[in-house]
Each structure stands twice: as structure tokens, then as C-alpha cells.
């Protein structure tokens, strides 16, 4: 019996293989200037993962050219830096605050195994290429650069309106990341070398008008050898906060003295309002009554004891760093560095309220952490 089913005629229906899918465009196959333009439009928080894509991507992400393109495209972002100071060597160790793009929100201090994923990361690294320039000071239209961030140096460079750097009179002592401030048009430079070197001037002052350096009087071993020193120019005097006592340099009398009063160590200004960490509380300064007032709504930040605290302003928000020593009941005996970001709002009754955007431990178990203390935080735009 013959089947009524007819087989298809192969000659009439030739077998055709499906066309291969088009090859996807690869970003790395594009010209370098286009790739840089694309990368410059991406938030820096994604850069660490991009460095893992390929060697070429890592090279571009870590290149200075990328940050020049970001400046040209006006896609720069603020970067918050925190420095640690150690008594074992001169200079500061810098970290930058990296905010995880898809972070978990934590609005209270906790010891549970929860984390935002936000970190303090060493500078330089794939997270942050630049370290903040802390060895430059401006006097009028001139910018001065003193010493070095990486090694002892006595060199001084200046840059005027022409934008070109030129040599200026060298310091009498080679320094690395010295303490500096400007007061009455003169530049005061102190420290920046091993404190047991008593034969060299610990401080000196530069007069831009006469282009000369003069040594400052010796401050005494208690100030020189303190494990923590911070310079605070206030009201025509130079105050020095240390881990044990505070000092003041009287310019007219040309001498150092002990200072027993209160020093507002860390403060910042947001929309013409001054904020500080005063008497173990976040406060703001009321100009009419000339008094410090506590920021309302931040009781949750008092859960942990603080040893050192620094604050700064970033994106209109208050950023607070503090290091907490382990409590006797803590199983984890490591010193931790915390960070909190605070949203601020001034109510109709004139009070300032704060809302915790997130708070978390951002650094622990770092080799330098147990022997270093929080020194300062700064904000730069890259």
C-alpha cells in the first residue's frame, strides 16, 4: 500500500542554516577618547568593578587623563578623605570614603552582622587614585606648595596667575606633610619630621612679601612629642591641640603657652550655618544668641563612645567620622572607625533637625588602625 504523504522536494526547499547573531560591540574596541568619555559619565563608585574587566580598562580608570575628561565634561564628584596619624613615623595615611552603589541602609549603630558595604579605602588604589593635596596654601593670588606628601623635602614652589610653578626660597628644614596655616598674610609651617630631632627648628614662618624664612621658638618636648597634633588658627593666634594639653603661639610675644580653654577642633559650614562636634554632641552655632545648640533627632549616634571625631560637609550633608575603643564586654577587641551621613533640616521654630541617612563601621582590622588615630577629613572634587 502506497502512502499518500509526499516528501518535500529537497531541490525546491534547500536547507538554510540560521545566520549567526551579529557580534556585540565591545567598548574596548572603540577609540580611547570615546571610551574615556563614556567612563567619565559613570559614577566613580563603579570604578573598582570596571578595573576587573580588563587590563586596558584598569589602565584607563587609573589614568589621570580620565579625571581631566571628567573636569571637561563637568561630571566631577566630591570625594571625602580621612587621614590617620601615627606616632611611629612622620606624615599622614590617607583613605577615601567609598559608597557602595547598591548599599543596604542602616540608620542606627549596631554590632549585628549587617553592613552598608561602604568602606574607607587606602589612597591610592583602584577605588581612589588621587590623594588630597594638603601641602598647598594660598596667600592672595599666589599658591604655595611646601615639602612633599611622600618624602622629606625642604623645597617650596609657588604659582601665580600665570599658572606656572616656579621655585621659591626653600624651608630651613626638610619636611613631609607639615602642619601649616596662614595668618596675617604669613605662612606658618610646623613639624613634618621625626619629633626627637631637637637640633632643628620645629616650626618656621614664611613672609611672602620679603620672601624670607624665620625660625619659630621651641615649643617644648610635650608639644613636639605628642602622638596627636592639630593646628588651629583662631583670632590672630595659633593654637595647637594635642592628645594631652592644648597650646597657643602668641605671635606678638613670640612664645608658646599652655591653653586651658575649649577648642572647637572640627567644624564645617553648610549654607552659612556652622556645625561642630561639641561636648560629645553634634551641634550648630546660633549667631543671634551666640551659642552652640544640639542638633535634634540624633540620639541614636550616642550609642557608642567616641575617642576622636572629625566632621565635614559633602553634598549639603554632614559627614561624621569617629573611632571607638573596644568596650570591656566586646568580644571583638579591635578598634573601629565609624562614619555617619546626616541629612539636615531647619524647622520653623528655628531648630536644626538631623536625620541619619546611614551609619556603619567603615574601617577595622587595618594594620595601621591599632597604632593610628583619626587626624582630619577633607573634601575634594575630582
C-alpha positions in Angstrom: 0.0 0.0 0.0 1.4 3.3 -1.1 1.4 6.2 1.3 -0.4 9.4 0.3 2.2 11.5 2.1 4.6 13.2 -0.2 8.1 14.0 0.9 9.3 17.6 0.3 11.4 18.1 -2.7 14.8 19.0 -1.4 15.7 20.7 -4.6 12.7 23.1 -4.2 13.4 23.7 -0.5 17.2 24.0 0.1 18.3 23.7 3.7 19.4 27.1 5.1 21.4 27.4 8.2 20.4 30.3 10.5 22.5 33.4 10.2 25.0 33.9 13.1 24.0 36.7 15.5 25.8 40.0 15.0 28.8 40.4 17.1 28.1 42.7 20.1 30.0 46.0 20.1 32.8 46.0 22.6 33.5 49.2 24.5 37.2 48.3 24.4 37.2 48.2 20.6 36.3 51.9 20.4 38.8 54.7 20.2 40.4 55.6 23.5 39.0 59.1 23.6 35.4 57.7 23.2 36.0 55.2 26.0 37.3 57.9 28.3 34.2 60.0 27.5 32.0 57.0 28.4 33.8 56.3 31.6 33.8 59.9 32.7 30.0 59.8 32.7 29.9 56.9 35.1 30.0 57.5 38.9 33.3 56.7 40.5 31.6 54.3 42.8 31.5 51.8 39.9 35.2 52.2 39.0 36.5 49.4 41.2 34.5 46.8 39.3 35.5 48.3 36.0 39.1 47.8 36.8 38.4 44.0 36.9 37.1 43.9 33.3 40.5 44.0 31.6 44.0 45.4 31.8 43.1 48.2 29.4 40.1 49.2 31.4 42.1 49.2 34.6 44.8 51.4 32.9 42.1 53.9 31.8 40.3 54.0 35.1 43.6 54.7 37.0 44.8 57.2 34.4 45.0 61.0 35.2 43.5 61.6 31.7 40.1 60.2 32.9 39.9 62.9 35.6 40.9 65.6 33.1 38.0 64.4 30.9 35.7 64.4 33.9 36.6 68.1 34.5 36.0 69.0 30.9 32.6 67.3 30.9 31.8 68.7 34.4 31.0 65.2 35.7 33.3 65.6 38.7 32.1 64.3 42.1 33.0 65.1 45.6 35.4 62.7 47.4 35.6 62.6 51.2 39.1 61.8 52.6 40.1 60.8 56.1 43.7 60.8 57.4 45.2 58.7 60.2 48.2 59.9 62.2 50.8 57.6 63.7 53.4 58.4 66.3 55.8 56.0 64.7 56.6 58.0 61.5 56.0 61.5 60.1 53.2 62.1 57.7 49.6 61.0 57.4 48.0 57.9 55.9 45.0 58.8 53.7 41.8 56.9 53.0 38.9 57.8 50.8 35.2 57.1 51.6 33.8 54.7 49.0 30.0 54.5 48.9 28.7 51.2 47.6 26.2 51.9 44.8 23.5 49.4 46.0 24.2 49.7 49.7 22.0 48.5 52.5 20.5 51.3 54.6 21.4 51.3 58.3 20.1 54.2 60.4 21.4 53.2 63.8 24.7 51.9 65.3 24.6 48.1 65.6 27.0 45.3 66.3 25.0 42.8 64.2 26.3 41.3 61.0 24.8 44.0 58.9 26.7 46.4 56.7 26.1 49.0 54.1 29.2 47.9 52.3 30.6 51.4 52.5 34.4 51.5 53.2 37.4 53.6 53.9 39.9 52.5 51.2 43.6 53.3 51.0 44.8 56.0 48.7 45.9 55.4 46.0 44.0 52.3 45.0 41.5 51.2 42.3 38.9 52.8 44.5 40.6 56.2 44.6 43.5 57.3 42.5 44.1 60.8 44.0 45.2 61.8 47.4 44.1 65.2 48.7 46.6 68.0 48.2 47.3 69.1 51.7 50.7 70.7 51.3 49.4 73.7 49.4 48.3 77.1 50.8 47.1 80.3 49.1 48.1 83.8 50.1 46.4 86.3 47.9 46.8 85.3 44.3 49.8 83.1 45.0 49.6 79.3 45.7 52.5 77.8 47.6 53.4 74.1 47.8 55.6 73.1 50.7 57.7 69.9 51.2 56.2 66.6 50.0 53.5 64.2 50.7 55.8 61.2 50.1 59.2 62.1 51.4 61.1 64.7 53.4 61.7 67.8 51.3 62.6 71.5 52.0 61.5 72.7 48.6 58.9 75.4 48.1 57.1 76.1 44.8 54.8 79.0 44.0 52.2 79.6 41.3 50.7 82.9 40.4 48.0 84.0 37.9 50.2 82.7 35.0 49.5 79.1 36.2 53.2 78.2 36.0 55.1 76.7 39.0 58.4 78.3 40.0 60.9 77.8 42.8 60.6 79.9 46.0 63.0 80.1 48.9 63.4 76.7 50.5 62.5 75.9 54.1 65.3 75.7 56.6 64.2 72.1 57.4 63.1 69.2 55.2 59.5 68.2 56.0 56.9 65.7 54.9 53.2 66.8 55.2 53.9 69.5 57.8 51.3 71.3 59.8 50.5 74.6 58.1 48.3 77.7 58.3 48.1 81.2 57.0 47.7 84.1 59.5 48.1 87.9 58.8 49.5 87.1 55.3 52.3 84.9 56.6 52.6 81.1 56.3 53.4 79.1 59.4 54.9 75.6 59.0 55.5 73.2 61.8 56.6 69.5 62.3 56.7 67.1 59.4 59.8 65.2 60.6 60.7 62.8 63.5 60.0 64.6 66.7 63.1 63.5 68.5 65.3 65.7 66.2 65.7 68.6 68.7 68.5 70.2 66.9 66.4 71.6 64.0 63.7 74.2 64.2 60.3 72.5 64.8 58.5 75.5 63.2 59.2 78.4 60.9 57.3 81.2 59.3 57.5 82.5 55.7 56.8 86.1 54.7 55.7 86.2 51.0 56.5 90.0 50.9 60.2 89.6 51.8 60.4 86.0 50.6 62.3 85.0 53.8 62.0 82.3 56.4 62.4 82.8 60.1 62.5 80.0 62.8 59.8 79.9 65.5 60.7 79.4 69.2 61.0 75.9 70.5 57.6 74.6 71.8 58.9 72.2 74.3 59.0 68.4 74.3 55.4 67.9 75.5 54.1 69.5 72.3 56.8 68.1 70.0 56.4 64.5 71.1 52.7 64.4 71.4 51.2 61.5 69.4 48.5 63.8 68.1 48.9 67.4 67.0 46.4 69.7 65.1 47.0 73.3 64.2 44.0 75.7 64.6 44.5 79.4 63.7 42.0 81.5 65.7 41.6 85.2 66.5 45.1 86.2 65.5 46.8 83.3 67.4 47.9 79.8 66.5 46.5 77.1 68.7 47.9 73.6 68.8 45.6 70.8 70.1 47.4 67.7 71.3 46.5 64.4 72.9 47.2 65.7 76.4 47.3 69.5 76.5 46.5 72.5 74.3 49.0 75.2 73.4 48.9 78.6 71.9 51.6 80.5 70.0 51.4 84.2 70.8 52.7 85.9 67.6 53.5 89.3 69.1 55.2 87.9 72.1 56.9 85.2 70.0 56.4 82.5 72.6 54.3 79.3 73.3 52.0 79.0 76.3 49.6 76.4 77.7 46.0 77.0 76.8 43.3 75.8 79.2 40.2 76.9 77.3 38.0 74.9 74.9 39.0 74.4 71.3 36.4 73.6 68.7 38.5 71.0 66.9 36.4 70.1 63.9 33.8 72.2 62.3 32.3 72.8 58.8 29.9 75.3 57.2 26.7 74.3 55.3 24.5 77.1 53.9 26.2 79.7 56.1 25.5 77.6 59.3 28.5 76.4 61.3 28.4 72.8 62.6 30.8 71.2 65.0 31.2 68.3 67.4 31.0 70.0 70.8 30.8 68.2 74.2 30.2 64.8 72.7 27.2 66.0 70.6 26.7 67.3 67.1 25.9 71.0 67.4 25.2 74.1 65.3 26.0 77.7 66.1 23.2 80.1 66.6 24.6 83.5 65.6 21.8 85.6 67.2 22.3 84.1 70.7 25.9 83.3 70.1 25.6 79.8 71.5 26.0 76.2 70.4 22.8 74.2 70.1 22.4 70.5 69.8 21.1 69.1 66.5 17.7 67.4 67.3 17.0 63.8 66.3 20.4 62.3 66.6 20.1 60.4 69.9 21.0 57.2 68.1 24.5 58.3 67.5 25.3 58.4 71.2 25.1 54.6 71.4 28.9 54.2 71.1 31.7 56.0 72.9 34.0 58.2 70.8 37.7 58.7 71.1 38.4 61.1 68.1 35.8 62.8 65.9 36.0 64.7 62.6 33.3 66.2 60.6 33.0 67.7 57.1 30.3 68.8 54.6 29.7 66.9 51.4 26.7 67.4 49.1 24.9 69.5 51.6 25.1 66.7 54.2 27.0 66.4 57.4 29.7 63.6 57.3 30.9 62.4 60.8 33.8 60.1 61.5 34.8 58.7 64.9 36.9 55.9 66.2 35.6 53.8 69.1 37.7 51.9 71.5 36.5 48.4 72.4 34.4 48.1 75.4 35.3 45.6 78.2 32.3 43.5 77.2 33.1 43.4 73.5 34.2 40.0 72.1 35.7 41.8 69.2 38.6 43.7 70.7 39.5 45.7 67.6 39.4 49.5 67.3 36.8 50.6 64.8 36.3 53.7 62.7 32.6 54.7 62.1 31.0 57.0 59.7 27.6 58.6 59.7 26.0 60.8 57.0 23.3 63.2 58.3 20.6 65.0 56.4 19.9 68.4 57.9 16.7 70.5 58.0 15.9 73.7 59.8 12.4 73.8 61.3 10.0 76.8 61.5 10.8 77.1 65.2 14.5 77.8 64.4 15.9 74.4 65.5 18.1 72.2 63.3 17.0 68.6 62.9 19.1 65.8 61.7 18.2 62.5 60.0 20.6 59.6 59.8 21.0 58.6 56.2 23.3 55.8 57.1 25.8 54.9 59.8 28.3 52.0 59.8 31.8 50.8 60.6 33.9 51.8 57.6 37.4 50.6 58.7 38.5 47.8 61.0 41.4 45.3 61.2 43.6 47.6 59.1 47.4 47.2 60.0 47.7 50.9 60.8 44.5 51.2 62.7 45.6 49.9 66.1 48.6 52.3 66.2 47.0 55.4 64.5 44.4 57.9 65.4 41.9 59.9 63.3 43.5 63.2 62.3 41.4 65.1 59.8 38.9 64.8 57.0 38.8 66.9 53.8 36.6 67.0 50.7 38.0 67.4 47.2 36.3 67.4 43.8 37.6 65.1 41.0 
